Amino acid sequence: MSTAPSPSLSTVGVATSLRRLYFFRFGFAIVWAVLVFTLGSTLSPVTATLLVLYPLFDVAAAIIDVRSSRATGSGALLYVNMAFSLLAAVGLAIAATTGTAAVLSVWGAWSIAAGIVQLIVGVSRRKMGGQWILIISGGLSIVVGGAFIAMASAAPASVSSLGGYATLGGIFFLISALRLSRTVKGL
């Protein structure tokens, strides 16, 4: 009789930390999306603050991810993601003073860059479990980023469309967190 190998203690520890982080990211994304759907029809100081907050939250999440998952070897890519997210926060703060088209262009470029990183990190962690959905999410982020850039030149553009992006991303994090539960229970 053969049995599947059980995950190591370090894998379970990383999976447990990532699972908590992914649940938290889901919650943040849903709350953020509701606020953007509610307030995003016009570009206001409140909306601009929300726009800058999202990539800054991504930086904080990547810091937690780096600290909890050193054993996965994905740290360098997470630092790259932090840099992209910091640049996006600054870019969105500037773009918000220019208009919706600029915001959508910056968000689209960030979505493409972050999607590439998420795709690579997900592939590097696939043996841990629960990563296939983040691989798909990374790929979709690349495609949707291009759509945001295209939307920037279409009239009428609205930042409320970013709420859908956050909602879908949050759902992907929720599914990944639930899938990681198998790894956590596997030991």
OpenMM code with the backbone's topology and positions (N, CA, C; nanometers):
from openmm import Vec3, app, unit

residues = "MET SER THR ALA PRO SER PRO SER LEU SER THR VAL GLY VAL ALA THR SER LEU ARG ARG LEU TYR PHE PHE ARG PHE GLY PHE ALA ILE VAL TRP ALA VAL LEU VAL PHE THR LEU GLY SER THR LEU SER PRO VAL THR ALA THR LEU LEU VAL LEU TYR PRO LEU PHE ASP VAL ALA ALA ALA ILE ILE ASP VAL ARG SER SER ARG ALA THR GLY SER GLY ALA LEU LEU TYR VAL ASN MET ALA PHE SER LEU LEU ALA ALA VAL GLY LEU ALA ILE ALA ALA THR THR GLY THR ALA ALA VAL LEU SER VAL TRP GLY ALA TRP SER ILE ALA ALA GLY ILE VAL GLN LEU ILE VAL GLY VAL SER ARG ARG LYS MET GLY GLY GLN TRP ILE LEU ILE ILE SER GLY GLY LEU SER ILE VAL VAL GLY GLY ALA PHE ILE ALA MET ALA SER ALA ALA PRO ALA SER VAL SER SER LEU GLY GLY TYR ALA THR LEU GLY GLY ILE PHE PHE LEU ILE SER ALA LEU ARG LEU SER ARG THR VAL LYS GLY LEU".split()
positions = [
    Vec3(0.0841, -0.1174, 0.0000),
    Vec3(0.0000, 0.0000, 0.0000),
    Vec3(0.0886, 0.1236, 0.0000),
    Vec3(0.0634, 0.2137, -0.0913),
    Vec3(0.1422, 0.3370, -0.0945),
    Vec3(0.0552, 0.4518, -0.0454),
    Vec3(0.1189, 0.5433, 0.0196),
    Vec3(0.0478, 0.6612, 0.0679),
    Vec3(0.1169, 0.7849, 0.0152),
    Vec3(0.0415, 0.8886, 0.0058),
    Vec3(0.0996, 1.0155, -0.0396),
    Vec3(0.1899, 1.0688, 0.0700),
    Vec3(0.3038, 1.1266, 0.0327),
    Vec3(0.3914, 1.1818, 0.1353),
    Vec3(0.3230, 1.2981, 0.2062),
    Vec3(0.3433, 1.3036, 0.3365),
    Vec3(0.2831, 1.4148, 0.4100),
    Vec3(0.3758, 1.5347, 0.4044),
    Vec3(0.3182, 1.6532, 0.4106),
    Vec3(0.3991, 1.7744, 0.4023),
    Vec3(0.4883, 1.7883, 0.5249),
    Vec3(0.6014, 1.8547, 0.5070),
    Vec3(0.6934, 1.8770, 0.6181),
    Vec3(0.6379, 1.9817, 0.7121),
    Vec3(0.6960, 1.9875, 0.8320),
    Vec3(0.6528, 2.0879, 0.9291),
    Vec3(0.6703, 2.2290, 0.8759),
    Vec3(0.7817, 2.2539, 0.8036),
    Vec3(0.8026, 2.3896, 0.7521),
    Vec3(0.7006, 2.4237, 0.6441),
    Vec3(0.6639, 2.3267, 0.5599),
    Vec3(0.5620, 2.3500, 0.4582),
    Vec3(0.4275, 2.3807, 0.5232),
    Vec3(0.3948, 2.3069, 0.6277),
    Vec3(0.2688, 2.3301, 0.6972),
    Vec3(0.2698, 2.4682, 0.7626),
    Vec3(0.3839, 2.5073, 0.8203),
    Vec3(0.3935, 2.6405, 0.8818),
    Vec3(0.3746, 2.7511, 0.7800),
    Vec3(0.4379, 2.7359, 0.6644),
    Vec3(0.4224, 2.8359, 0.5573),
    Vec3(0.2783, 2.8372, 0.5092),
    Vec3(0.2217, 2.7188, 0.4878),
    Vec3(0.0837, 2.7099, 0.4406),
    Vec3(-0.0131, 2.7739, 0.5403),
    Vec3(0.0108, 2.7528, 0.6691),
    Vec3(-0.0749, 2.8127, 0.7717),
    Vec3(-0.0672, 2.9649, 0.7664),
    Vec3(0.0536, 3.0186, 0.7564),
    Vec3(0.0704, 3.1640, 0.7487),
    Vec3(0.0075, 3.2208, 0.6223),
    Vec3(0.0303, 3.1551, 0.5097),
    Vec3(-0.0269, 3.2029, 0.3841),
    Vec3(-0.1789, 3.1945, 0.3868),
    Vec3(-0.2315, 3.0888, 0.4462),
    Vec3(-0.3766, 3.0741, 0.4536),
    Vec3(-0.4378, 3.1920, 0.5296),
    Vec3(-0.3797, 3.2263, 0.6440),
    Vec3(-0.4293, 3.3423, 0.7211),
    Vec3(-0.4190, 3.4704, 0.6387),
    Vec3(-0.3035, 3.4891, 0.5737),
    Vec3(-0.2831, 3.6080, 0.4914),
    Vec3(-0.3853, 3.6142, 0.3783),
    Vec3(-0.4094, 3.5023, 0.3134),
    Vec3(-0.5027, 3.5000, 0.2012),
    Vec3(-0.6458, 3.5291, 0.2474),
    Vec3(-0.6853, 3.4781, 0.3643),
    Vec3(-0.8178, 3.5126, 0.4171),
    Vec3(-0.8271, 3.6628, 0.4424),
    Vec3(-0.7219, 3.7191, 0.4986),
    Vec3(-0.7208, 3.8625, 0.5268),
    Vec3(-0.7250, 3.9431, 0.3971),
    Vec3(-0.6489, 3.8976, 0.2970),
    Vec3(-0.6496, 3.9678, 0.1678),
    Vec3(-0.7875, 3.9624, 0.1040),
    Vec3(-0.8564, 3.8500, 0.1180),
    Vec3(-0.9933, 3.8382, 0.0675),
    Vec3(-1.0822, 3.9431, 0.1328),
    Vec3(-1.0793, 3.9503, 0.2653),
    Vec3(-1.1627, 4.0462, 0.3381),
    Vec3(-1.1343, 4.1892, 0.2975),
    Vec3(-1.0069, 4.2246, 0.2895),
    Vec3(-0.9691, 4.3602, 0.2499),
    Vec3(-1.0204, 4.3907, 0.1097),
    Vec3(-1.0001, 4.2976, 0.0165),
    Vec3(-1.0401, 4.3208, -0.1231),
    Vec3(-1.1906, 4.3436, -0.1348),
    Vec3(-1.2690, 4.2669, -0.0602),
    Vec3(-1.4142, 4.2812, -0.0691),
    Vec3(-1.4586, 4.4164, -0.0116),
    Vec3(-1.4065, 4.4527, 0.1044),
    Vec3(-1.4416, 4.5827, 0.1643),
    Vec3(-1.3983, 4.6962, 0.0719),
    Vec3(-1.2766, 4.6872, 0.0192),
    Vec3(-1.2250, 4.7900, -0.0709),
    Vec3(-1.3133, 4.8007, -0.1950),
    Vec3(-1.3510, 4.6852, -0.2511),
    Vec3(-1.4342, 4.6854, -0.3723),
    Vec3(-1.5695, 4.7502, -0.3467),
    Vec3(-1.6311, 4.7190, -0.2343),
    Vec3(-1.7607, 4.7792, -0.2015),
    Vec3(-1.7466, 4.9313, -0.1942),
    Vec3(-1.6400, 4.9774, -0.1306),
    Vec3(-1.6175, 5.1223, -0.1205),
    Vec3(-1.5954, 5.1846, -0.2580),
    Vec3(-1.5188, 5.1186, -0.3424),
    Vec3(-1.4914, 5.1733, -0.4763),
    Vec3(-1.6173, 5.1695, -0.5624),
    Vec3(-1.6960, 5.0606, -0.5521),
    Vec3(-1.8227, 5.0571, -0.6263),
    Vec3(-1.9141, 5.1700, -0.5809),
    Vec3(-1.9139, 5.1987, -0.4516),
    Vec3(-2.0011, 5.3000, -0.3947),
    Vec3(-1.9540, 5.4417, -0.4265),
    Vec3(-1.8236, 5.4645, -0.4184),
    Vec3(-1.7692, 5.6004, -0.4293),
    Vec3(-1.6964, 5.6291, -0.5606),
    Vec3(-1.6753, 5.5273, -0.6436),
    Vec3(-1.5869, 5.5417, -0.7581),
    Vec3(-1.6437, 5.6001, -0.8843),
    Vec3(-1.7683, 5.6467, -0.8822),
    Vec3(-1.8229, 5.7035, -1.0053),
    Vec3(-1.7565, 5.8367, -1.0396),
    Vec3(-1.7035, 5.9037, -0.9373),
    Vec3(-1.6271, 6.0264, -0.9610),
    Vec3(-1.4918, 6.0142, -0.8919),
    Vec3(-1.3961, 6.0840, -0.9445),
    Vec3(-1.2612, 6.0831, -0.8883),
    Vec3(-1.2528, 6.1960, -0.7853),
    Vec3(-1.2568, 6.1569, -0.6597),
    Vec3(-1.2557, 6.2533, -0.5497),
    Vec3(-1.1344, 6.2261, -0.4605),
    Vec3(-1.1080, 6.3118, -0.3639),
    Vec3(-0.9984, 6.2841, -0.2705),
    Vec3(-1.0162, 6.1510, -0.1960),
    Vec3(-1.1398, 6.1159, -0.1635),
    Vec3(-1.1649, 5.9879, -0.0951),
    Vec3(-1.1331, 5.8713, -0.1885),
    Vec3(-1.1788, 5.8819, -0.3125),
    Vec3(-1.1500, 5.7772, -0.4111),
    Vec3(-1.0003, 5.7665, -0.4358),
    Vec3(-0.9332, 5.8792, -0.4472),
    Vec3(-0.7879, 5.8787, -0.4672),
    Vec3(-0.7174, 5.8098, -0.3513),
    Vec3(-0.7653, 5.8357, -0.2303),
    Vec3(-0.7064, 5.7706, -0.1128),
    Vec3(-0.7261, 5.6200, -0.1200),
    Vec3(-0.8458, 5.5774, -0.1584),
    Vec3(-0.8715, 5.4338, -0.1745),
    Vec3(-0.7798, 5.3720, -0.2798),
    Vec3(-0.7609, 5.4440, -0.3896),
    Vec3(-0.6758, 5.3934, -0.4971),
    Vec3(-0.5323, 5.3733, -0.4497),
    Vec3(-0.4803, 5.4652, -0.3735),
    Vec3(-0.3431, 5.4556, -0.3231),
    Vec3(-0.3334, 5.3482, -0.2145),
    Vec3(-0.4398, 5.3337, -0.1374),
    Vec3(-0.4401, 5.2366, -0.0281),
    Vec3(-0.4246, 5.0924, -0.0773),
    Vec3(-0.4849, 5.0595, -0.1912),
    Vec3(-0.4819, 4.9210, -0.2401),
    Vec3(-0.3388, 4.8718, -0.2660),
    Vec3(-0.2568, 4.9424, -0.3426),
    Vec3(-0.1201, 4.8930, -0.3617),
    Vec3(-0.0365, 4.8988, -0.2331),
    Vec3(-0.0656, 4.9937, -0.1441),
    Vec3(0.0069, 4.9970, -0.0166),
    Vec3(-0.0287, 4.8750, 0.0683),
    Vec3(-0.1540, 4.8327, 0.0627),
    Vec3(-0.1931, 4.7093, 0.1310),
    Vec3(-0.1196, 4.5911, 0.0689),
    Vec3(-0.1034, 4.5935, -0.0625),
    Vec3(-0.0309, 4.4869, -0.1307),
    Vec3(0.1144, 4.4804, -0.0818),
    Vec3(0.1755, 4.5947, -0.0581),
    Vec3(0.3122, 4.5979, -0.0033),
    Vec3(0.3142, 4.5329, 0.1344),
    Vec3(0.2205, 4.5709, 0.2199),
    Vec3(0.2146, 4.5134, 0.3548),
    Vec3(0.1939, 4.3622, 0.3491),
    Vec3(0.1070, 4.3169, 0.2602),
    Vec3(0.0829, 4.1731, 0.2457),
    Vec3(0.2080, 4.1011, 0.1965),
    Vec3(0.2815, 4.1626, 0.1057),
    Vec3(0.4054, 4.1012, 0.0555),
    Vec3(0.5112, 4.0938, 0.1655),
    Vec3(0.5158, 4.1929, 0.2525),
    Vec3(0.6104, 4.1894, 0.3651),
    Vec3(0.5771, 4.0709, 0.4558),
    Vec3(0.4497, 4.0542, 0.4866),
    Vec3(0.4077, 3.9405, 0.5692),
    Vec3(0.4393, 3.8097, 0.4989),
    Vec3(0.4135, 3.8047, 0.3695),
    Vec3(0.4410, 3.6852, 0.2899),
    Vec3(0.5896, 3.6505, 0.2937),
    Vec3(0.6763, 3.7492, 0.2754),
    Vec3(0.8209, 3.7251, 0.2772),
    Vec3(0.8636, 3.6681, 0.4125),
    Vec3(0.8137, 3.7269, 0.5180),
    Vec3(0.8518, 3.6824, 0.6529),
    Vec3(0.8037, 3.5411, 0.6818),
    Vec3(0.6879, 3.5052, 0.6313),
    Vec3(0.6324, 3.3744, 0.6639),
    Vec3(0.6758, 3.2635, 0.5694),
    Vec3(0.7284, 3.2989, 0.4538),
    Vec3(0.7555, 3.1949, 0.3539),
    Vec3(0.8995, 3.1941, 0.3028),
    Vec3(0.9913, 3.2243, 0.3879),
    Vec3(1.1327, 3.2234, 0.3451),
    Vec3(1.1739, 3.0894, 0.2853),
    Vec3(1.1158, 2.9807, 0.3339),
    Vec3(1.1530, 2.8470, 0.2883),
    Vec3(1.1104, 2.8175, 0.1452),
    Vec3(1.0195, 2.8971, 0.0901),
    Vec3(0.9717, 2.8689, -0.0452),
    Vec3(1.0639, 2.9239, -0.1536),
    Vec3(1.1571, 3.0095, -0.1168),
    Vec3(1.2496, 3.0647, -0.2146),
    Vec3(1.1891, 3.1701, -0.3055),
    Vec3(1.0728, 3.2248, -0.2698),
    Vec3(1.0077, 3.3239, -0.3555),
    Vec3(1.0296, 3.4661, -0.3051),
    Vec3(1.1169, 3.4837, -0.2075),
    Vec3(1.1385, 3.6147, -0.1463),
    Vec3(1.1812, 3.7228, -0.2431),
    Vec3(1.2750, 3.6923, -0.3316),
    Vec3(1.3247, 3.7940, -0.4247),
    Vec3(1.2121, 3.8476, -0.5124),
    Vec3(1.1259, 3.7591, -0.5590),
    Vec3(1.0138, 3.8030, -0.6420),
    Vec3(0.9144, 3.8869, -0.5622),
    Vec3(0.8978, 3.8540, -0.4354),
    Vec3(0.8076, 3.9330, -0.3520),
    Vec3(0.8623, 4.0734, -0.3295),
    Vec3(0.9938, 4.0862, -0.3218),
    Vec3(1.0543, 4.2204, -0.3119),
    Vec3(1.0306, 4.2996, -0.4404),
    Vec3(1.0377, 4.2323, -0.5532),
    Vec3(1.0068, 4.2972, -0.6815),
    Vec3(0.8617, 4.3443, -0.6805),
    Vec3(0.7718, 4.2586, -0.6310),
    Vec3(0.6307, 4.2964, -0.6220),
    Vec3(0.6118, 4.4185, -0.5318),
    Vec3(0.6851, 4.4221, -0.4196),
    Vec3(0.6760, 4.5384, -0.3303),
    Vec3(0.7178, 4.6662, -0.4027),
    Vec3(0.8244, 4.6574, -0.4802),
    Vec3(0.8712, 4.7746, -0.5543),
    Vec3(0.7654, 4.8197, -0.6551),
    Vec3(0.7067, 4.7245, -0.7291),
    Vec3(0.6012, 4.7589, -0.8253),
    Vec3(0.4823, 4.8242, -0.7544),
    Vec3(0.4458, 4.7695, -0.6387),
    Vec3(0.3303, 4.8226, -0.5661),
    Vec3(0.3578, 4.9615, -0.5104),
    Vec3(0.4787, 4.9864, -0.4613),
    Vec3(0.5140, 5.1210, -0.4148),
    Vec3(0.5109, 5.2205, -0.5303),
    Vec3(0.5656, 5.1805, -0.6441),
    Vec3(0.5605, 5.2666, -0.7624),
    Vec3(0.4158, 5.2932, -0.8045),
    Vec3(0.3314, 5.1892, -0.7948),
    Vec3(0.1905, 5.2060, -0.8312),
    Vec3(0.1221, 5.3046, -0.7371),
    Vec3(0.1519, 5.2956, -0.6079),
    Vec3(0.0901, 5.3884, -0.5114),
    Vec3(0.1274, 5.5330, -0.5440),
    Vec3(0.2537, 5.5561, -0.5724),
    Vec3(0.2986, 5.6910, -0.6084),
    Vec3(0.2349, 5.7323, -0.7417),
    Vec3(0.2385, 5.6415, -0.8378),
    Vec3(0.1797, 5.6710, -0.9687),
    Vec3(0.0313, 5.7007, -0.9607),
    Vec3(-0.0409, 5.6264, -0.8769),
    Vec3(-0.1849, 5.6499, -0.8618),
    Vec3(-0.2131, 5.7822, -0.7919),
    Vec3(-0.1296, 5.8179, -0.6963),
    Vec3(-0.1468, 5.9477, -0.6289),
    Vec3(-0.1319, 6.0610, -0.7295),
    Vec3(-0.0343, 6.0490, -0.8174),
    Vec3(-0.0131, 6.1519, -0.9209),
    Vec3(-0.1241, 6.1462, -1.0257),
    Vec3(-0.1577, 6.0243, -1.0699),
    Vec3(-0.2591, 6.0079, -1.1736),
    Vec3(-0.3961, 6.0584, -1.1284),
    Vec3(-0.4252, 6.0430, -0.9994),
    Vec3(-0.5550, 6.0874, -0.9476),
    Vec3(-0.5741, 6.2379, -0.9627),
    Vec3(-0.4644, 6.3121, -0.9706),
    Vec3(-0.4746, 6.4568, -0.9911),
    Vec3(-0.4957, 6.4912, -1.1383),
    Vec3(-0.4709, 6.3943, -1.2248),
    Vec3(-0.4818, 6.4159, -1.3689),
    Vec3(-0.6174, 6.3741, -1.4236),
    Vec3(-0.6656, 6.2583, -1.3794),
    Vec3(-0.7960, 6.2124, -1.4269),
    Vec3(-0.8082, 6.0622, -1.4295),
    Vec3(-0.9274, 6.0181, -1.4592),
    Vec3(-0.9605, 5.8761, -1.4578),
    Vec3(-0.8780, 5.7965, -1.5585),
    Vec3(-0.8571, 5.8509, -1.6758),
    Vec3(-0.7797, 5.7792, -1.7773),
    Vec3(-0.6387, 5.7503, -1.7280),
    Vec3(-0.5767, 5.8469, -1.6630),
    Vec3(-0.4420, 5.8265, -1.6093),
    Vec3(-0.4439, 5.7205, -1.4998),
    Vec3(-0.5466, 5.7233, -1.4156),
    Vec3(-0.5589, 5.6239, -1.3082),
    Vec3(-0.5698, 5.4839, -1.3679),
    Vec3(-0.6565, 5.4677, -1.4666),
    Vec3(-0.6732, 5.3361, -1.5281),
    Vec3(-0.5459, 5.2892, -1.5976),
    Vec3(-0.4710, 5.3794, -1.6571),
    Vec3(-0.3445, 5.3428, -1.7220),
    Vec3(-0.2414, 5.2946, -1.6197),
    Vec3(-0.2287, 5.3694, -1.5102),
    Vec3(-0.1332, 5.3296, -1.4061),
    Vec3(-0.1760, 5.1977, -1.3442),
    Vec3(-0.3052, 5.1849, -1.3134),
    Vec3(-0.3549, 5.0606, -1.2530),
    Vec3(-0.3314, 4.9436, -1.3479),
    Vec3(-0.3555, 4.9657, -1.4763),
    Vec3(-0.3348, 4.8596, -1.5751),
    Vec3(-0.1898, 4.8157, -1.5818),
    Vec3(-0.0981, 4.9114, -1.5832),
    Vec3(0.0450, 4.8764, -1.5864),
    Vec3(0.0838, 4.7993, -1.4600),
    Vec3(0.0339, 4.8431, -1.3445),
    Vec3(0.0622, 4.7729, -1.2193),
    Vec3(0.0024, 4.6325, -1.2211),
    Vec3(-0.1175, 4.6200, -1.2728),
    Vec3(-0.1836, 4.4903, -1.2806),
    Vec3(-0.1023, 4.3925, -1.3656),
    Vec3(-0.0486, 4.4395, -1.4745),
    Vec3(0.0345, 4.3542, -1.5607),
    Vec3(0.1611, 4.3118, -1.4867),
    Vec3(0.2317, 4.4076, -1.4268),
    Vec3(0.3569, 4.3759, -1.3565),
    Vec3(0.3316, 4.2834, -1.2379),
    Vec3(0.2307, 4.3135, -1.1573),
    Vec3(0.2001, 4.2308, -1.0406),
    Vec3(0.1517, 4.0927, -1.0829),
    Vec3(0.0790, 4.0866, -1.1928),
    Vec3(0.0320, 3.9579, -1.2439),
    Vec3(0.1466, 3.8673, -1.2853),
    Vec3(0.2458, 3.9241, -1.3497),
    Vec3(0.3631, 3.8450, -1.3896),
    Vec3(0.4320, 3.7887, -1.2651),
    Vec3(0.4505, 3.8729, -1.1643),
    Vec3(0.5149, 3.8272, -1.0407),
    Vec3(0.4303, 3.7202, -0.9734),
    Vec3(0.2989, 3.7426, -0.9619),
    Vec3(0.2116, 3.6450, -0.8963),
    Vec3(0.2134, 3.5116, -0.9700),
    Vec3(0.2156, 3.5161, -1.0996),
    Vec3(0.2207, 3.3951, -1.1808),
    Vec3(0.3482, 3.3159, -1.1512),
    Vec3(0.4606, 3.3830, -1.1489),
    Vec3(0.5887, 3.3160, -1.1235),
    Vec3(0.5956, 3.2627, -0.9804),
    Vec3(0.5511, 3.3430, -0.8829),
    Vec3(0.5520, 3.2972, -0.7428),
    Vec3(0.4606, 3.1761, -0.7273),
    Vec3(0.3423, 3.1815, -0.7853),
    Vec3(0.2494, 3.0684, -0.7772),
    Vec3(0.3077, 2.9415, -0.8359),
    Vec3(0.3747, 2.9537, -0.9499),
    Vec3(0.4374, 2.8360, -1.0114),
    Vec3(0.5479, 2.7815, -0.9210),
    Vec3(0.6262, 2.8709, -0.8605),
    Vec3(0.7352, 2.8239, -0.7738),
    Vec3(0.6835, 2.7576, -0.6460),
    Vec3(0.5607, 2.7873, -0.6076),
    Vec3(0.5021, 2.7299, -0.4845),
    Vec3(0.4009, 2.6194, -0.5127),
    Vec3(0.3850, 2.5763, -0.6335),
    Vec3(0.2759, 2.4858, -0.6681),
    Vec3(0.2782, 2.3544, -0.5913),
    Vec3(0.3945, 2.3074, -0.5496),
    Vec3(0.4020, 2.1816, -0.4748),
    Vec3(0.3423, 2.1949, -0.3355),
    Vec3(0.3318, 2.3172, -0.2866),
    Vec3(0.2749, 2.3405, -0.1545),
    Vec3(0.1237, 2.3159, -0.1554),
    Vec3(0.0625, 2.3342, -0.2700),
    Vec3(-0.0819, 2.3218, -0.2799),
    Vec3(-0.1478, 2.4581, -0.2708),
    Vec3(-0.2685, 2.4672, -0.3237),
    Vec3(-0.3457, 2.5900, -0.3147),
    Vec3(-0.2953, 2.7031, -0.4012),
    Vec3(-0.2021, 2.6767, -0.4908),
    Vec3(-0.1426, 2.7849, -0.5694),
    Vec3(-0.1971, 2.7932, -0.7117),
    Vec3(-0.2603, 2.6874, -0.7597),
    Vec3(-0.3067, 2.6894, -0.8983),
    Vec3(-0.4010, 2.8057, -0.9238),
    Vec3(-0.4838, 2.8383, -0.8259),
    Vec3(-0.5781, 2.9484, -0.8460),
    Vec3(-0.5045, 3.0824, -0.8529),
    Vec3(-0.3934, 3.0942, -0.7789),
    Vec3(-0.3151, 3.2178, -0.7859),
    Vec3(-0.2360, 3.2259, -0.9162),
    Vec3(-0.2022, 3.1119, -0.9716),
    Vec3(-0.1385, 3.1097, -1.1040),
    Vec3(-0.2377, 3.1632, -1.2082),
    Vec3(-0.3613, 3.1145, -1.2006),
    Vec3(-0.4659, 3.1627, -1.2907),
    Vec3(-0.4901, 3.3121, -1.2672),
    Vec3(-0.4959, 3.3517, -1.1402),
    Vec3(-0.5175, 3.4923, -1.1060),
    Vec3(-0.4077, 3.5814, -1.1630),
    Vec3(-0.2833, 3.5363, -1.1539),
    Vec3(-0.1721, 3.6130, -1.2106),
    Vec3(-0.1877, 3.6309, -1.3609),
    Vec3(-0.2243, 3.5222, -1.4284),
    Vec3(-0.2456, 3.5307, -1.5730),
    Vec3(-0.3595, 3.6251, -1.6093),
    Vec3(-0.4695, 3.6162, -1.5347),
    Vec3(-0.5820, 3.7055, -1.5597),
    Vec3(-0.5473, 3.8506, -1.5300),
    Vec3(-0.4655, 3.8718, -1.4283),
    Vec3(-0.4247, 4.0079, -1.3940),
    Vec3(-0.3495, 4.0724, -1.5103),
    Vec3(-0.2707, 3.9948, -1.5794),
    Vec3(-0.1982, 4.0455, -1.6957),
    Vec3(-0.2970, 4.0883, -1.8051),
    Vec3(-0.3929, 4.0014, -1.8325),
    Vec3(-0.4921, 4.0305, -1.9363),
    Vec3(-0.5785, 4.1510, -1.8974),
    Vec3(-0.6269, 4.1520, -1.7727),
    Vec3(-0.7140, 4.2604, -1.7268),
    Vec3(-0.6368, 4.3930, -1.7220),
    Vec3(-0.5081, 4.3870, -1.6874),
    Vec3(-0.4267, 4.5088, -1.6899),
    Vec3(-0.4266, 4.5721, -1.8275),
    Vec3(-0.4138, 4.4878, -1.9296),
    Vec3(-0.4213, 4.5384, -2.0670),
    Vec3(-0.5573, 4.5985, -2.0974),
    Vec3(-0.6628, 4.5370, -2.0439),
    Vec3(-0.7983, 4.5897, -2.0650),
    Vec3(-0.8158, 4.7255, -1.9979),
    Vec3(-0.7563, 4.7432, -1.8782),
    Vec3(-0.7655, 4.8733, -1.8112),
    Vec3(-0.6942, 4.9816, -1.8926),
    Vec3(-0.5810, 4.9460, -1.9495),
    Vec3(-0.5079, 5.0430, -2.0321),
    Vec3(-0.5926, 5.0797, -2.1546),
    Vec3(-0.6569, 4.9801, -2.2149),
    Vec3(-0.7442, 5.0076, -2.3295),
    Vec3(-0.8655, 5.0896, -2.2863),
    Vec3(-0.9208, 5.0590, -2.1678),
    Vec3(-1.0364, 5.1317, -2.1155),
    Vec3(-1.0048, 5.2791, -2.0901),
    Vec3(-0.8789, 5.3066, -2.0610),
    Vec3(-0.8386, 5.4438, -2.0294),
    Vec3(-0.8672, 5.5388, -2.1446),
    Vec3(-0.8628, 5.4864, -2.2664),
    Vec3(-0.8866, 5.5738, -2.3810),
    Vec3(-1.0327, 5.5724, -2.4253),
    Vec3(-1.1127, 5.4874, -2.3640),
    Vec3(-1.2540, 5.4809, -2.3994),
    Vec3(-1.3337, 5.5765, -2.3107),
    Vec3(-1.4378, 5.6297, -2.3656),
    Vec3(-1.5224, 5.7186, -2.2857),
    Vec3(-1.6543, 5.6475, -2.2583),
    Vec3(-1.7165, 5.6621, -2.1512),
    Vec3(-1.6687, 5.7265, -2.0285),
    Vec3(-1.5956, 5.6242, -1.9415),
    Vec3(-1.4848, 5.6615, -1.8914),
    Vec3(-1.4054, 5.5751, -1.8043),
    Vec3(-1.4431, 5.6028, -1.6587),
    Vec3(-1.4390, 5.4980, -1.5771),
    Vec3(-1.4733, 5.5118, -1.4357),
    Vec3(-1.3824, 5.4220, -1.3526),
    Vec3(-1.3419, 5.4711, -1.2374),
    Vec3(-1.2574, 5.3890, -1.1509),
    Vec3(-1.3381, 5.2817, -1.0788),
    Vec3(-1.4700, 5.2895, -1.0827),
    Vec3(-1.5509, 5.1875, -1.0165),
    Vec3(-1.5287, 5.0492, -1.0778),
    Vec3(-1.4829, 5.0445, -1.2024),
    Vec3(-1.4530, 4.9149, -1.2657),
    Vec3(-1.3406, 4.8413, -1.1924),
    Vec3(-1.2593, 4.9145, -1.1179),
    Vec3(-1.1516, 4.8511, -1.0419),
    Vec3(-1.2066, 4.7668, -0.9272),
    Vec3(-1.3293, 4.7946, -0.8854),
    Vec3(-1.3927, 4.7144, -0.7816),
    Vec3(-1.4121, 4.5698, -0.8245),
    Vec3(-1.4438, 4.5488, -0.9492),
    Vec3(-1.4576, 4.4126, -1.0015),
    Vec3(-1.3260, 4.3374, -0.9995),
    Vec3(-1.2212, 4.4081, -1.0338),
    Vec3(-1.0863, 4.3509, -1.0306),
    Vec3(-1.0517, 4.3057, -0.8886),
    Vec3(-1.0784, 4.3925, -0.7907),
    Vec3(-1.0484, 4.3596, -0.6516),
    Vec3(-1.1351, 4.2452, -0.6016),
    Vec3(-1.2611, 4.2437, -0.6413),
    Vec3(-1.3517, 4.1368, -0.5991),
    Vec3(-1.3025, 4.0018, -0.6505),
    Vec3(-1.2709, 3.9960, -0.7781),
    Vec3(-1.2232, 3.8706, -0.8357),
    Vec3(-1.0916, 3.8281, -0.7703),
    Vec3(-1.0006, 3.9225, -0.7506),
    Vec3(-0.8749, 3.8905, -0.6832),
    Vec3(-0.8988, 3.8382, -0.5422),
    Vec3(-0.9934, 3.9006, -0.4704),
    Vec3(-1.0269, 3.8546, -0.3366),
    Vec3(-1.0822, 3.7134, -0.3372),
    Vec3(-1.1674, 3.6833, -0.4334),
    Vec3(-1.2232, 3.5482, -0.4444),
    Vec3(-1.1124, 3.4479, -0.4726),
    Vec3(-1.0178, 3.4835, -0.5576),
    Vec3(-0.9045, 3.3939, -0.5838),
    Vec3(-0.8237, 3.3686, -0.4560),
    Vec3(-0.8025, 3.4722, -0.3752),
    Vec3(-0.7312, 3.4525, -0.2491),
    Vec3(-0.8124, 3.3634, -0.1547),
    Vec3(-0.9429, 3.3789, -0.1519),
    Vec3(-1.0266, 3.2943, -0.0674),
    Vec3(-1.0159, 3.1481, -0.1093),
    Vec3(-1.0262, 3.1215, -0.2375),
    Vec3(-1.0164, 2.9842, -0.2866),
    Vec3(-0.8793, 2.9262, -0.2527),
    Vec3(-0.7753, 3.0043, -0.2721),
    Vec3(-0.6403, 2.9564, -0.2404),
    Vec3(-0.6265, 2.9275, -0.0911),
    Vec3(-0.6838, 3.0125, -0.0073),
    Vec3(-0.6789, 2.9893, 0.1377),
    Vec3(-0.7495, 2.8588, 0.1727),
    Vec3(-0.8629, 2.8355, 0.1115),
    Vec3(-0.9366, 2.7120, 0.1382),
    Vec3(-0.8587, 2.5904, 0.0905),
    Vec3(-0.7939, 2.6020, -0.0245),
    Vec3(-0.7115, 2.4909, -0.0763),
    Vec3(-0.5904, 2.4654, 0.0134),
    Vec3(-0.5322, 2.5709, 0.0683),
    Vec3(-0.4182, 2.5541, 0.1593),
    Vec3(-0.4586, 2.4813, 0.2880),
    Vec3(-0.5846, 2.4829, 0.3197),
    Vec3(-0.6318, 2.4100, 0.4372),
    Vec3(-0.5997, 2.2618, 0.4264),
    Vec3(-0.5977, 2.2085, 0.3071),
    Vec3(-0.5616, 2.0680, 0.2862),
    Vec3(-0.4166, 2.0424, 0.3245),
    Vec3(-0.3288, 2.1359, 0.2890),
    Vec3(-0.1880, 2.1212, 0.3248),
    Vec3(-0.1711, 2.1293, 0.4758),
    Vec3(-0.2411, 2.2230, 0.5377),
    Vec3(-0.2306, 2.2409, 0.6818),
    Vec3(-0.2799, 2.1160, 0.7550),
    Vec3(-0.3882, 2.0568, 0.7067),
    Vec3(-0.4442, 1.9377, 0.7715),
    Vec3(-0.3697, 1.8110, 0.7329),
    Vec3(-0.2810, 1.8203, 0.6323),
    Vec3(-0.2108, 1.7021, 0.5821),
    Vec3(-0.1055, 1.6463, 0.6748),
    Vec3(-0.0695, 1.7179, 0.7783),
    Vec3(0.0353, 1.6697, 0.8688),
    Vec3(-0.0241, 1.6137, 0.9950),
] * unit.nanometer
topology = app.Topology()
chain = topology.addChain("A")
for resn in residues:
    res = topology.addResidue(resn, chain)
    for name in ("N", "CA", "C"):
        topology.addAtom(name, app.Element.getBySymbol(name[0]), res)
